[in-house]
Amino acid sequence: MRLTQQNSNYEISYKAIMIAVGILGALLPGIVLLITFSIGKCSSVQYSLSHYYYTIAGDVFVGLLTAIALFLIAYKGPEFQDNLFTNIAGLLALLIAFFPSTNNEDVKCFLFELSNNKFVTTVHFTAATFFLLILSGISLFLFTKTKGKKTREKELRNKFYYVCGAMIFLSIIVLALFYNIDSLTPYVESYHLTFWLEWMALFSFGLSWLIKGGFILRDKGTINTVNHLRN
């Protein structure tokens, strides 16, 4: 079947959005880390990704997180559930960006500090938790849905979706343990485990979106992105 110009534009725009979300999600922690290392001359990894808000990479952190949020809100999936959960995830990402963590234990490389504000901190951590939970659910339950017969590539994609969703969920569980078991605190701070776990979660999120957008593991011979998004 010959694709209409409208369908072609639809496919290109949705593919571009999903790939953009995937790339930004996977690379966000690395970008802010590189900026602080190279431009900011900061050799210390921050306590968490959120702490980069206070470094020379703060504007980039907020800008990239806002871009991810807007892409998630702009994305319109093949079904209502896709739209609902990506819109919620986008709104939560905006809350994370504009309600910064004020729990500043590690002040290395900070350009400024904010006084602790319990309301702002609560909004930030609540939004971050539900943001990751929704991303995990999207990978586990929405991206794995199939219409019609599963192709060999689809079965492989589903395995990646399950792994990505599980890795995001695992990061939430481990982070919760870190914040609630005092004996683990010295190890968390010494090895910057919060930051690395957050990167693991965002990389898994980005990878699942790159796969869903057809960047990798696409059905052989498939030219229709709309059908790929539905599977």
N, C-alpha and C positions, 0 to 999 in steps of 0.2 A: 504494500500500500504506500502511495506517495504521501509524504507528510505535508500538511498545509503550513503556510508561513506562520500562522497563529500558534499551531502546535509546536513548530520548531522554536519559536521565541520562548514559549512556555518551558520547553525542555532545557534550553540554554540557561534561562534565568534561574530555574530551580536547581540545576546542576551547579551553577556558579555559587548560589547561596550556600548549598550544603558543603561544597568544597571550601568556601571561605570560612564557614563556621569550623570545619574540621581543622584547617591549617591554623587558624587563630587560637583555637582551644589547645591544640597540641603544643604550639610554640610559645604561647604567652609567658610561661614561667622562664623559659630559656632566654627570651628576648629581654625581660627586665633584669635577669641575672647578668647577661652579657653587657647591658648598658651600665650597670653599676660597677662591673669589673673594669670595663674599658674606659668609659667617660668619667665615671665617678671615682675611679681609682680605689674602689672598695673591694677588699679581698675577702670580706666576710659574707657568707650566705646568711640571709635574714632568717629570723625565727619562723616566719611563715610567709606565704605569698602576699598576704594582706599587708605585711609590714613594708613592702616596697612602695606603698602609698606615700611614705615619709622620706623616700630616698630621691635621688636625682631622676630615677625612672618612674616617679609617681604619676606624672602626666601621661606617660606612655601606658602605664598600668591601667589607669582610669579610661583612657581612650580606647584601648584594645578591648577591655571588658565591656565598654559601652557598645562598641562595634559588634561584638558577639551577641549582646542583648538585642540590638536592633535587627540583626540578621535572624535571630530566633523568632522575634515578633513578626518580621516580614515573611518568614517561611510559612507557606500554606500547604500542608500535606494533603494526601489523597483522601483522608477521612477526618471527621470531626475531632476524634481523640488526638490526632497528630497536632492539629491547630491549637487545641486547648492546652496541651501540656507544653508545647514549645512556647506559646505565649506566656504561660505562667513562669517558665524557666527564664524567659527574657526579662520579665518584670523583676524576678528575684535577682538576676545578674545586675540590674540597675541599682537595686537596693544595696547589693554588696559594694558596688563602685562608689555610691554617694553617701553611704553610712559606714565610714571606715572604722576598722577595729581601733579602739583606743587602749588596748591592752599592750602597752609598749615595754615589754620586759627587755628586749634587745634593742639598744639605741645606737648600735654601731652604724655609721654611715647615714644617720638620720639628718636631714636638713632642718627639720622642725619637729615639734611634738604638740600633741593636743592633750588637754586635761582629760582624765578618765570621765566618761559619761556612760552611765549604766544603760540608759535607754538606747543610745547609739550602738553600743557594743552588743546589746541583746538583739537588736534588729540585724546587725551584721552577721552574727553567728547563726541566728535562726534562718536568715535568708540563705546563707552559705550551705547549711545543712540540707534544707529542702531543695536547693538548687541541685546539689549532687544527687540527692535521692531521686529527683525527677529525671535527671540525665541517665541514671542507672536504669530506671523503669522504662525509659524510651528505648534503650538498647535491648533490654531483656524481653519486653512485651510488645512493643510497637514495631521495631525494625525486624523482628523475627516472624511477623505475620506473613502469610503467603496466600495469594489468590491463584488458584489453578495448581498445576503440577509443579513440584519443586524441581528445579534444575540442579545439576551437580554443583554449579557455582553458588546457587542459593543455599544449598545445604552447608557449603563451606563458609559462606557469609554468616549464616546463623551461628555457627560455632564461634566465629569471631565476635559477633554481637553478644553472645552469652559470656564469653571471657571478658569483654570490655565492661559489660554491665556488672559482672561479678567483681571485677577489680575496683570499680568505682564504689560499689557497696562495701567492699572490704576496707577500703580506705576510710570510709565513714566510721566503721566499727572500731578500727584501730585508733583513729583520731579521738574517738569518744573515750577509749581506754586511757589514752595519753593524758587527757584533760581531767580524768577522774581518779587516777592512781598516782598518788604523790611520789611513790618510790621510783616511778618511771621518769619523772621530770628531769633529773640530771642527764639522762641519756637522750631525751628528746631535745634538750637545749644544746648539748655537746655535739650531736650529730645532725642537728637541724631536721629532724625526722618529720616534723609537721610540713615543712616546705616540700620535701621529697615525696611524701604521700600525696600532697595536693597536686604535685606535678604528675604523679602516676595516674591520679583520677582524671585530670584534664587531658592527659595524653590518650587515655582510654576513650574518653568522650570524643576527642578529635578524630581518633582512628575510626570509630564506629560511624561518624558522619562522613568521613572520606569514603568509606566503603559504601554507605547508603547512597552517596552522590554519584557512584559509578566511577570514582577515581581509580579504584583498584577492585579486583575480583568481580568484574562485570561479566554478565552472561556472554558467552562467545556468540558473535554475530548479532548482538542486540544493538539496535540503533535508536530505539525508542526509550528515552529517559523516563517518560511517564509510566510505562510499564515497569521499568526498573524500580522506580520509587514505590510502586504498589507491591513489590516483591522483595 
